[in-house]
Amino acid sequence: MKLAQGRRFFFLAFLTLVTLAFLAILLPFYSALMWAAILALLFSPMERKLLARMPRSRNAATLVTIGAVMLIVIIPVIILTGSLVSQGAQIYGLIRSGKVNFGAYFGQIVEGLPTWLRHMLDQQGLLDVGTIQQKLAESGSEIGQFVASQAVNIGQNTAHILASTGILLYVLFFLLRDGGELTAIFRKAIPMEDEQKNHLLSKFAAVVKATVKGNIAIAAMQGALGGFIVWVLGFQGAI
């Protein structure tokens, strides 16, 4: 009896250690795993439609879906990241050389305001041009340094980025191909009634899709506004 209990304790302890070690290995790639799950959720309808047209080629349908993910998501993100890094280095160089002076831009904006508005803002203490120009210049320099440091980090972490992308595509392939079976196993493991399970999973899917779509819309608006501001300031190749 004691021997059986000792074996059970050893097995549970060993299983716990192996699980913790496995999680420690996966921890640096948690973002890749998370995005693989999100992309699988978003592109699973496409994979199902392709599978309906080629029912005997499940792997082919999944690979076509992976190709669509790369064309729609991954490749544009790589191109956009490269453009951001290039422009970040350009902006930092212009700020360091003094060709871009945010304080001077602020002074020009103040001079273009109507007299009554400048008077009202001055009464509120919002037109201390010297102080504001100094703060804007310091902020611009800090932003430039931050962008440049991020560009350097991206260059130094190229191997990690490539590994994360490979893991993302690998996990995404199996989530798309075997998503139905995995969902069924997960559904059985949830200690709830079937109606509650269906409601929970449908709400989860709806929240994830709405969050991703909302973030894309907000990012598009912020990018358009940022590109317009960069264009107004006279930077070349404004995104």
GROMACS elastic network, one bead per residue, 0.5 to 0.9 nm:
[ bonds ]
;  ai    aj funct       b0    kb
    1     4     6  0.51675   500
    1     5     6  0.63116   500
    1     6     6  0.86085   500
    2     5     6  0.50576   500
    2     6     6  0.60455   500
    2     7     6  0.85990   500
    3     6     6  0.50237   500
    3     7     6  0.61973   500
    3     8     6  0.86137   500
    4     7     6  0.51414   500
    4     8     6  0.61915   500
    4     9     6  0.86148   500
    5     8     6  0.50405   500
    5     9     6  0.60891   500
    5    10     6  0.85323   500
    6     9     6  0.50850   500
    6    10     6  0.60867   500
    6    11     6  0.85196   500
    7    10     6  0.50499   500
    7    11     6  0.60438   500
    7    12     6  0.86065   500
    8    11     6  0.50659   500
    8    12     6  0.61748   500
    8    13     6  0.85323   500
    9    12     6  0.52053   500
    9    13     6  0.60636   500
    9    14     6  0.84738   500
   10    13     6  0.51155   500
   10    14     6  0.59822   500
   10    15     6  0.84316   500
   11    14     6  0.51106   500
   11    15     6  0.59921   500
   11    16     6  0.85172   500
   12    16     6  0.60535   500
   12    17     6  0.86180   500
   13    16     6  0.50869   500
   13    17     6  0.62508   500
   13    18     6  0.86537   500
   14    17     6  0.51458   500
   14    18     6  0.61559   500
   14    19     6  0.85394   500
   15    18     6  0.51461   500
   15    19     6  0.60727   500
   15    20     6  0.86044   500
   16    19     6  0.50929   500
   16    20     6  0.61561   500
   16    21     6  0.85707   500
   17    20     6  0.51329   500
   17    21     6  0.60964   500
   17    22     6  0.85139   500
   18    21     6  0.50716   500
   18    22     6  0.60597   500
   18    23     6  0.86006   500
   19    22     6  0.50364   500
   19    23     6  0.61814   500
   19    24     6  0.85786   500
   20    23     6  0.50763   500
   20    24     6  0.61091   500
   20    25     6  0.86628   500
   21    25     6  0.62932   500
   21    26     6  0.87484   500
   22    25     6  0.51510   500
   22    26     6  0.63552   500
   22    27     6  0.86502   500
   23    26     6  0.50212   500
   23    27     6  0.58970   500
   24    27     6  0.51610   500
   24    28     6  0.77729   500
   25    28     6  0.69419   500
   25    29     6  0.81444   500
   26    29     6  0.53980   500
   26    30     6  0.62263   500
   26    33     6  0.85270   500
   27    30     6  0.51935   500
   27    31     6  0.86102   500
   28    31     6  0.78753   500
   28    32     6  0.88702   500
   28   164     6  0.87385   500
   29    32     6  0.53010   500
   29    33     6  0.64157   500
   29    34     6  0.87113   500
   29   160     6  0.89027   500
   29   163     6  0.86348   500
   29   164     6  0.60739   500
   29   167     6  0.79225   500
   29   168     6  0.87017   500
   30    33     6  0.50891   500
   30    34     6  0.60603   500
   30    35     6  0.86016   500
   30   164     6  0.89982   500
   31    35     6  0.61006   500
   31    36     6  0.84304   500
   31   164     6  0.82207   500
   31   168     6  0.87819   500
   32    35     6  0.52230   500
   32    36     6  0.60405   500
   32    37     6  0.87009   500
   32   164     6  0.56205   500
   32   165     6  0.68669   500
   32   166     6  0.88659   500
   32   167     6  0.67215   500
   32   169     6  0.87562   500
   32   171     6  0.87911   500
   33    36     6  0.50090   500
   33    37     6  0.63526   500
   33    38     6  0.87430   500
   33   164     6  0.85381   500
   33   167     6  0.74883   500
   33   168     6  0.59820   500
   33   171     6  0.70819   500
   33   172     6  0.83353   500
   34    37     6  0.52439   500
   34    38     6  0.63254   500
   34    39     6  0.86887   500
   34   168     6  0.85342   500
   35    39     6  0.59079   500
   35    40     6  0.82682   500
   35   168     6  0.71027   500
   35   172     6  0.86341   500
   36    39     6  0.52161   500
   36    40     6  0.59906   500
   36    41     6  0.85682   500
   36   167     6  0.85554   500
   36   168     6  0.52129   500
   36   169     6  0.70899   500
   36   170     6  0.86476   500
   36   171     6  0.62799   500
   36   173     6  0.87374   500
   36   175     6  0.78641   500
   37    40     6  0.50759   500
   37    41     6  0.62315   500
   37    42     6  0.87370   500
   37   168     6  0.88235   500
   37   171     6  0.81506   500
   37   172     6  0.68497   500
   37   175     6  0.71671   500
   38    41     6  0.51160   500
   38    42     6  0.62736   500
   38    43     6  0.86682   500
   38   208     6  0.73094   500
   38   209     6  0.82724   500
   38   212     6  0.86282   500
   39    43     6  0.59112   500
   39    44     6  0.80818   500
   39    69     6  0.78278   500
   39   172     6  0.73054   500
   40    43     6  0.53092   500
   40    44     6  0.55261   500
   40   172     6  0.59872   500
   40   173     6  0.82996   500
   40   175     6  0.61200   500
   40   176     6  0.56063   500
   40   179     6  0.80532   500
   41    44     6  0.54916   500
   41    45     6  0.80866   500
   41   175     6  0.87281   500
   41   176     6  0.82219   500
   41   179     6  0.89194   500
   41   205     6  0.72368   500
   41   208     6  0.84033   500
   41   209     6  0.80837   500
   42    45     6  0.72342   500
   42    46     6  0.84613   500
   42   205     6  0.87861   500
   42   208     6  0.87355   500
   42   209     6  0.68744   500
   43    46     6  0.53471   500
   43    47     6  0.64522   500
   43    48     6  0.88603   500
   43    65     6  0.72193   500
   43    66     6  0.88466   500
   43    68     6  0.88548   500
   43    69     6  0.77487   500
   43   176     6  0.79194   500
   44    48     6  0.61622   500
   44    49     6  0.86920   500
   44    65     6  0.83910   500
   44   175     6  0.87924   500
   44   176     6  0.60362   500
   44   177     6  0.88455   500
   44   179     6  0.81067   500
   45    48     6  0.51172   500
   45    49     6  0.63236   500
   45    50     6  0.87244   500
   46    49     6  0.51832   500
   46    50     6  0.62759   500
   46    51     6  0.85614   500
   46    65     6  0.69104   500
   47    50     6  0.51289   500
   47    51     6  0.60349   500
   47    52     6  0.86121   500
   47    61     6  0.61316   500
   47    62     6  0.60674   500
   47    64     6  0.80639   500
   47    65     6  0.57857   500
   47   176     6  0.69980   500
   47   177     6  0.81078   500
   48    52     6  0.61617   500
   48    53     6  0.87959   500
   48    61     6  0.81699   500
   48    62     6  0.89264   500
   48   176     6  0.88873   500
   49    52     6  0.51116   500
   49    53     6  0.66113   500
   49    54     6  0.88581   500
   49    61     6  0.87550   500
   50    53     6  0.52060   500
   50    54     6  0.62605   500
   50    55     6  0.81735   500
   50    58     6  0.87304   500
   50    60     6  0.89046   500
   50    61     6  0.54633   500
   50    62     6  0.81684   500
   50    64     6  0.82330   500
   50    65     6  0.81316   500
   51    55     6  0.50619   500
   51    56     6  0.79821   500
   51    57     6  0.72226   500
   51    58     6  0.61032   500
   51    60     6  0.84873   500
   51    61     6  0.55057   500
   51    62     6  0.80052   500
   52    55     6  0.54224   500
   53    56     6  0.89709   500
   53    61     6  0.87652   500
   54    57     6  0.54793   500
   54    58     6  0.72197   500
   54    60     6  0.82021   500
   54    61     6  0.70268   500
   55    58     6  0.63302   500
   55    61     6  0.85268   500
   56    59     6  0.88457   500
   56    60     6  0.89610   500
   57    60     6  0.51853   500
   57    61     6  0.62972   500
   57    62     6  0.87242   500
   58    61     6  0.52125   500
   58    62     6  0.63052   500
   58    63     6  0.86707   500
   58   177     6  0.69720   500
   59    62     6  0.50631   500
   59    63     6  0.60899   500
   59    64     6  0.86101   500
   59   173     6  0.86995   500
   59   177     6  0.69574   500
   60    63     6  0.50210   500
   60    64     6  0.61361   500
   60    65     6  0.85681   500
   61    64     6  0.52029   500
   61    65     6  0.63011   500
   61    66     6  0.87069   500
   61   177     6  0.83627   500
   62    65     6  0.50493   500
   62    66     6  0.61923   500
   62    67     6  0.86561   500
   62   173     6  0.64574   500
   62   174     6  0.85018   500
   62   176     6  0.63597   500
   62   177     6  0.58698   500
   63    67     6  0.61804   500
   63    68     6  0.86417   500
   63   173     6  0.72981   500
   64    67     6  0.50041   500
   64    68     6  0.63374   500
   64    69     6  0.87385   500
   65    69     6  0.62700   500
   65    70     6  0.87136   500
   65   173     6  0.87106   500
   65   176     6  0.83737   500
   66    70     6  0.62940   500
   66    71     6  0.87164   500
   66   169     6  0.73590   500
   66   172     6  0.77443   500
   66   173     6  0.69022   500
   66   176     6  0.87537   500
   67    70     6  0.51065   500
   67    71     6  0.62514   500
   67    72     6  0.85696   500
   68    71     6  0.50854   500
   68    72     6  0.59020   500
   68    73     6  0.80950   500
   69    72     6  0.52261   500
   69    73     6  0.54450   500
   69    74     6  0.66255   500
   69    75     6  0.86805   500
   70    73     6  0.54821   500
   70    75     6  0.56250   500
   70    76     6  0.82284   500
   70   169     6  0.89281   500
   71    74     6  0.64840   500
   71    75     6  0.56555   500
   71    76     6  0.71312   500
   72    75     6  0.70011   500
   72    76     6  0.66851   500
   72    77     6  0.88869   500
   73    76     6  0.57084   500
   73    77     6  0.61801   500
   73    78     6  0.88211   500
   74    77     6  0.51770   500
   74    78     6  0.62743   500
   74    79     6  0.87663   500
   74   165     6  0.85884   500
   75    78     6  0.50894   500
   75    79     6  0.62332   500
   75    80     6  0.85579   500
   76    79     6  0.50808   500
   76    80     6  0.59711   500
   76    81     6  0.84251   500
   77    80     6  0.50535   500
   77    81     6  0.59533   500
   77    82     6  0.85126   500
   78    81     6  0.51346   500
   78    82     6  0.62018   500
   78    83     6  0.86719   500
   79    82     6  0.51853   500
   79    83     6  0.62749   500
   79    84     6  0.86921   500
   80    83     6  0.50667   500
   80    84     6  0.61336   500
   80    85     6  0.86101   500
   80   239     6  0.88467   500
   81    84     6  0.50535   500
   81    85     6  0.61444   500
   81    86     6  0.85789   500
   82    85     6  0.51585   500
   82    86     6  0.61875   500
   82    87     6  0.86277   500
   82   151     6  0.89982   500
   83    86     6  0.51078   500
   83    87     6  0.60889   500
   83    88     6  0.83547   500
   83   239     6  0.79384   500
   84    87     6  0.51612   500
   84    88     6  0.58052   500
   84    89     6  0.85076   500
   84   147     6  0.88654   500
   84   151     6  0.84782   500
   84   239     6  0.81973   500
   85    88     6  0.50341   500
   85    89     6  0.62473   500
   85    90     6  0.86041   500
   85   147     6  0.75820   500
   85   148     6  0.76527   500
   85   150     6  0.79635   500
   85   151     6  0.52565   500
   85   152     6  0.87155   500
   85   154     6  0.84957   500
   86    89     6  0.53495   500
   86    90     6  0.62937   500
   86    91     6  0.87656   500
   86   151     6  0.81294   500
   87    91     6  0.60046   500
   87    92     6  0.84506   500
   87   235     6  0.86472   500
   87   236     6  0.84699   500
   87   237     6  0.78083   500
   87   238     6  0.79818   500
   87   239     6  0.86921   500
   88    91     6  0.51657   500
   88    92     6  0.61322   500
   88    93     6  0.85574   500
   88   144     6  0.69399   500
   88   147     6  0.54415   500
   88   148     6  0.61079   500
   88   150     6  0.89296   500
   88   151     6  0.74709   500
   89    92     6  0.51451   500
   89    93     6  0.61556   500
   89    94     6  0.86810   500
   89   144     6  0.77140   500
   89   145     6  0.89547   500
   89   147     6  0.71503   500
   89   148     6  0.55131   500
   89   151     6  0.74804   500
   90    93     6  0.51403   500
   90    94     6  0.62567   500
   90    95     6  0.86820   500
   90   235     6  0.85513   500
   90   236     6  0.89022   500
   91    94     6  0.50964   500
   91    95     6  0.61520   500
   91    96     6  0.86160   500
   91   100     6  0.81631   500
   91   144     6  0.65050   500
   91   147     6  0.87243   500
   91   148     6  0.89022   500
   91   235     6  0.76850   500
   92    95     6  0.51196   500
   92    96     6  0.61470   500
   92    97     6  0.85547   500
   92   140     6  0.86267   500
   92   141     6  0.73548   500
   92   143     6  0.80365   500
   92   145     6  0.65439   500
   92   146     6  0.89712   500
   92   147     6  0.74920   500
   92   148     6  0.66526   500
   93    96     6  0.51835   500
   93    97     6  0.60998   500
   93    98     6  0.86058   500
   93    99     6  0.87229   500
   93   144     6  0.80472   500
   94    97     6  0.51466   500
   94    98     6  0.61989   500
   94    99     6  0.52394   500
   94   100     6  0.56423   500
   94   101     6  0.89322   500
   95    98     6  0.51833   500
   95    99     6  0.61318   500
   95   101     6  0.68532   500
   95   102     6  0.88404   500
   95   137     6  0.86632   500
   95   140     6  0.72034   500
   95   141     6  0.63832   500
   95   144     6  0.71010   500
   96    99     6  0.77692   500
   96   100     6  0.81537   500
   96   141     6  0.72530   500
   96   144     6  0.84201   500
   97   100     6  0.76967   500
   98   101     6  0.62551   500
  100   104     6  0.84694   500
  100   105     6  0.86186   500
  100   140     6  0.88914   500
  100   233     6  0.82933   500
  101   104     6  0.53587   500
  101   105     6  0.65216   500
  101   106     6  0.88494   500
  101   133     6  0.86892   500
  101   136     6  0.83501   500
  101   137     6  0.63546   500
  101   140     6  0.81100   500
  102   106     6  0.62054   500
  102   107     6  0.86631   500
  102   133     6  0.69471   500
  102   134     6  0.88158   500
  102   136     6  0.56568   500
  102   137     6  0.55119   500
  102   139     6  0.87640   500
  102   140     6  0.67703   500
  103   106     6  0.50648   500
  103   107     6  0.63101   500
  103   108     6  0.87844   500
  103   129     6  0.81975   500
  103   130     6  0.82601   500
  103   132     6  0.70750   500
  103   134     6  0.64268   500
  103   135     6  0.78505   500
  103   136     6  0.55251   500
  103   137     6  0.56265   500
  104   107     6  0.50118   500
  104   108     6  0.63262   500
  104   109     6  0.87071   500
  104   133     6  0.69399   500
  104   137     6  0.88185   500
  105   108     6  0.51241   500
  105   109     6  0.62969   500
  105   110     6  0.87270   500
  105   133     6  0.86241   500
  105   233     6  0.83482   500
  106   109     6  0.50471   500
  106   110     6  0.62097   500
  106   111     6  0.86369   500
  106   129     6  0.79731   500
  106   132     6  0.81338   500
  106   133     6  0.67466   500
  106   136     6  0.82301   500
  107   110     6  0.51122   500
  107   111     6  0.62108   500
  107   112     6  0.86872   500
  107   129     6  0.68174   500
  107   133     6  0.75084   500
  108   111     6  0.51134   500
  108   112     6  0.63061   500
  108   113     6  0.89670   500
  109   112     6  0.51496   500
  109   113     6  0.66027   500
  110   113     6  0.53375   500
  110   114     6  0.86812   500
  110   118     6  0.71908   500
  110   127     6  0.79523   500
  110   129     6  0.84560   500
  111   114     6  0.81137   500
  111   115     6  0.88169   500
  111   118     6  0.83896   500
  112   115     6  0.88712   500
  113   116     6  0.83813   500
  113   117     6  0.65056   500
  113   118     6  0.62631   500
  114   117     6  0.53365   500
  114   118     6  0.62914   500
  114   119     6  0.86835   500
  115   118     6  0.51541   500
  115   119     6  0.61242   500
  115   120     6  0.86404   500
  116   119     6  0.50887   500
  116   120     6  0.62086   500
  116   121     6  0.86737   500
  117   120     6  0.50940   500
  117   121     6  0.61312   500
  117   122     6  0.84023   500
  118   121     6  0.51573   500
  118   122     6  0.59122   500
  118   123     6  0.85738   500
  118   127     6  0.75540   500
  119   122     6  0.50360   500
  119   123     6  0.62589   500
  119   124     6  0.88219   500
  119   127     6  0.89281   500
  120   123     6  0.52127   500
  120   124     6  0.65934   500
  120   125     6  0.89297   500
  120   126     6  0.88930   500
  121   124     6  0.51122   500
  121   125     6  0.63967   500
  121   126     6  0.52755   500
  121   127     6  0.61109   500
  122   125     6  0.50037   500
  122   126     6  0.55965   500
  122   127     6  0.50139   500
  122   128     6  0.74839   500
  123   126     6  0.75607   500
  123   127     6  0.83847   500
  124   127     6  0.79929   500
  125   128     6  0.64291   500
  126   129     6  0.82650   500
  126   132     6  0.85929   500
  127   130     6  0.85592   500
  127   131     6  0.87870   500
  127   132     6  0.76380   500
  128   131     6  0.56896   500
  128   132     6  0.61294   500
  128   133     6  0.84644   500
  129   132     6  0.51732   500
  129   133     6  0.57927   500
  129   134     6  0.84306   500
  130   133     6  0.52388   500
  130   134     6  0.62431   500
  130   135     6  0.87315   500
  131   134     6  0.51761   500
  131   135     6  0.62490   500
  131   136     6  0.86145   500
  132   135     6  0.50698   500
  132   136     6  0.60212   500
  132   137     6  0.84850   500
  133   136     6  0.50695   500
  133   137     6  0.60755   500
  133   138     6  0.85743   500
  134   137     6  0.51346   500
  134   138     6  0.61911   500
  134   139     6  0.85413   500
  135   138     6  0.50765   500
  135   139     6  0.59739   500
  135   140     6  0.84291   500
  136   140     6  0.59424   500
  136   141     6  0.85164   500
  137   140     6  0.50922   500
  137   141     6  0.62463   500
  137   142     6  0.86739   500
  138   141     6  0.51572   500
  138   142     6  0.62136   500
  138   143     6  0.86209   500
  139   142     6  0.50473   500
  139   143     6  0.60562   500
  139   144     6  0.84915   500
  140   143     6  0.51056   500
  140   144     6  0.61152   500
  140   145     6  0.86165   500
  141   144     6  0.50664   500
  141   145     6  0.61835   500
  141   146     6  0.86030   500
  142   145     6  0.50830   500
  142   146     6  0.61212   500
  142   147     6  0.86240   500
  143   146     6  0.50503   500
  143   147     6  0.61475   500
  143   148     6  0.85293   500
  144   147     6  0.51842   500
  144   148     6  0.60989   500
  144   149     6  0.85409   500
  145   148     6  0.50950   500
  145   149     6  0.60466   500
  145   150     6  0.85643   500
  146   149     6  0.51202   500
  146   150     6  0.61709   500
  146   151     6  0.86049   500
  147   150     6  0.51274   500
  147   151     6  0.62137   500
  147   152     6  0.87416   500
  148   151     6  0.50373   500
  148   152     6  0.63353   500
  148   153     6  0.86952   500
  149   152     6  0.50568   500
  149   153     6  0.61787   500
  149   154     6  0.86569   500
  150   154     6  0.61531   500
  150   155     6  0.86228   500
  151   154     6  0.51683   500
  151   155     6  0.63832   500
  151   156     6  0.87587   500
  152   155     6  0.51001   500
  152   156     6  0.61967   500
  152   157     6  0.86094   500
  153   156     6  0.50421   500
  153   157     6  0.59898   500
  153   158     6  0.85660   500
  154   157     6  0.51725   500
  154   158     6  0.61878   500
  154   161     6  0.81728   500
  155   158     6  0.54711   500
  155   159     6  0.89380   500
  156   159     6  0.78411   500
  156   160     6  0.88175   500
  157   160     6  0.52484   500
  157   161     6  0.61889   500
  157   162     6  0.86748   500
  158   161     6  0.50574   500
  158   162     6  0.61415   500
  158   163     6  0.85609   500
  159   162     6  0.51626   500
  159   163     6  0.61315   500
  159   164     6  0.85649   500
  160   163     6  0.50401   500
  160   164     6  0.60402   500
  160   165     6  0.85260   500
  161   164     6  0.50753   500
  161   165     6  0.61217   500
  161   166     6  0.85905   500
  162   165     6  0.50833   500
  162   166     6  0.61696   500
  162   167     6  0.86433   500
  163   166     6  0.50806   500
  163   167     6  0.61782   500
  163   168     6  0.85206   500
  164   167     6  0.50999   500
  164   168     6  0.60159   500
  164   169     6  0.86661   500
  165   169     6  0.62604   500
  165   170     6  0.85566   500
  166   169     6  0.52785   500
  166   170     6  0.60959   500
  166   171     6  0.86036   500
  167   170     6  0.50009   500
  167   171     6  0.59951   500
  167   172     6  0.82281   500
  168   171     6  0.53841   500
  168   172     6  0.58714   500
  168   173     6  0.85539   500
  169   173     6  0.60770   500
  169   174     6  0.89123   500
  170   173     6  0.53241   500
  170   174     6  0.68899   500
  170   175     6  0.88726   500
  171   174     6  0.54658   500
  171   175     6  0.61517   500
  171   176     6  0.86271   500
  172   176     6  0.60146   500
  172   177     6  0.84244   500
  173   176     6  0.53443   500
  173   177     6  0.60775   500
  173   178     6  0.83909   500
  174   178     6  0.55370   500
  174   179     6  0.71560   500
  175   178     6  0.54393   500
  175   180     6  0.84777   500
  175   182     6  0.77449   500
  176   179     6  0.51640   500
  176   180     6  0.82517   500
  177   180     6  0.79322   500
  178   181     6  0.55065   500
  178   182     6  0.61936   500
  178   183     6  0.85787   500
  179   182     6  0.50820   500
  179   183     6  0.59205   500
  179   184     6  0.84998   500
  180   183     6  0.51692   500
  180   184     6  0.62225   500
  180   185     6  0.87546   500
  181   184     6  0.50892   500
  181   185     6  0.63046   500
  181   186     6  0.86436   500
  182   185     6  0.51355   500
  182   186     6  0.61376   500
  182   187     6  0.84655   500
  183   186     6  0.50099   500
  183   187     6  0.59078   500
  183   188     6  0.85746   500
  184   188     6  0.62396   500
  184   189     6  0.87152   500
  185   188     6  0.52341   500
  185   189     6  0.63986   500
  186   189     6  0.51188   500
  186   190     6  0.66033   500
  187   190     6  0.54604   500
  187   191     6  0.86625   500
  187   192     6  0.89601   500
  187   194     6  0.84251   500
  187   197     6  0.67743   500
  187   198     6  0.84692   500
  187   201     6  0.86114   500
  188   191     6  0.76268   500
  188   192     6  0.88308   500
  188   194     6  0.89422   500
  189   192     6  0.88196   500
  190   193     6  0.85850   500
  190   197     6  0.72451   500
  191   197     6  0.86007   500
  192   195     6  0.81697   500
  192   196     6  0.61676   500
  192   197     6  0.61157   500
  193   196     6  0.52383   500
  193   197     6  0.61796   500
  193   198     6  0.87201   500
  194   198     6  0.61715   500
  194   199     6  0.85605   500
  195   198     6  0.52365   500
  195   199     6  0.61890   500
  195   200     6  0.85920   500
  196   199     6  0.50559   500
  196   200     6  0.60006   500
  196   201     6  0.85572   500
  197   200     6  0.51175   500
  197   201     6  0.61062   500
  197   202     6  0.84480   500
  198   201     6  0.53019   500
  198   202     6  0.59834   500
  198   203     6  0.84469   500
  199   202     6  0.52469   500
  199   203     6  0.60610   500
  199   204     6  0.85141   500
  200   203     6  0.52429   500
  200   204     6  0.61056   500
  200   205     6  0.86814   500
  201   204     6  0.50012   500
  201   205     6  0.61635   500
  201   206     6  0.85633   500
  202   205     6  0.51712   500
  202   206     6  0.61374   500
  202   207     6  0.86200   500
  203   206     6  0.50226   500
  203   207     6  0.60645   500
  203   208     6  0.85812   500
  204   207     6  0.51944   500
  204   208     6  0.62132   500
  204   209     6  0.86534   500
  205   208     6  0.52303   500
  205   209     6  0.61836   500
  205   210     6  0.85471   500
  206   209     6  0.52455   500
  206   210     6  0.60362   500
  206   211     6  0.84729   500
  207   210     6  0.51321   500
  207   211     6  0.59597   500
  207   212     6  0.85703   500
  208   211     6  0.51253   500
  208   212     6  0.61887   500
  208   213     6  0.85985   500
  209   212     6  0.52557   500
  209   213     6  0.61238   500
  209   214     6  0.84594   500
  210   213     6  0.51700   500
  210   214     6  0.59210   500
  210   215     6  0.84717   500
  211   214     6  0.51042   500
  211   215     6  0.60603   500
  211   216     6  0.85536   500
  212   215     6  0.51527   500
  212   216     6  0.61647   500
  212   217     6  0.86714   500
  213   216     6  0.51035   500
  213   217     6  0.62309   500
  213   218     6  0.86779   500
  214   217     6  0.51252   500
  214   218     6  0.61535   500
  214   219     6  0.84661   500
  215   218     6  0.51135   500
  215   219     6  0.59117   500
  215   220     6  0.84265   500
  216   219     6  0.50804   500
  216   220     6  0.60564   500
  216   221     6  0.86769   500
  217   220     6  0.51233   500
  217   221     6  0.63437   500
  217   222     6  0.86733   500
  218   221     6  0.51747   500
  218   222     6  0.60948   500
  218   223     6  0.84125   500
  219   222     6  0.50623   500
  219   223     6  0.58446   500
  219   224     6  0.84139   500
  220   223     6  0.50716   500
  220   224     6  0.60661   500
  220   225     6  0.85655   500
  221   224     6  0.51234   500
  221   225     6  0.61470   500
  221   226     6  0.84854   500
  222   225     6  0.51014   500
  222   226     6  0.59392   500
  222   227     6  0.83845   500
  223   226     6  0.50167   500
  223   227     6  0.58886   500
  223   228     6  0.84043   500
  223   239     6  0.74961   500
  224   227     6  0.51048   500
  224   228     6  0.61024   500
  224   229     6  0.86595   500
  224   239     6  0.77341   500
  225   228     6  0.50906   500
  225   229     6  0.62482   500
  225   230     6  0.86313   500
  226   229     6  0.51152   500
  226   230     6  0.61131   500
  226   231     6  0.84934   500
  226   238     6  0.87217   500
  226   239     6  0.79017   500
  227   230     6  0.50595   500
  227   231     6  0.60258   500
  227   232     6  0.85448   500
  227   238     6  0.54504   500
  228   231     6  0.50173   500
  228   232     6  0.61357   500
  228   233     6  0.86356   500
  228   238     6  0.75905   500
  228   239     6  0.81247   500
  229   232     6  0.50163   500
  229   233     6  0.62049   500
  229   234     6  0.87044   500
  229   238     6  0.87425   500
  230   233     6  0.50923   500
  230   234     6  0.64389   500
  230   235     6  0.57493   500
  230   236     6  0.84055   500
  230   238     6  0.58776   500
  230   239     6  0.79647   500
  231   234     6  0.51243   500
  231   235     6  0.57123   500
  231   236     6  0.73728   500
  231   237     6  0.80546   500
  231   238     6  0.54865   500
  231   239     6  0.82751   500
  232   235     6  0.77354   500
  234   238     6  0.84515   500
  235   238     6  0.61548   500
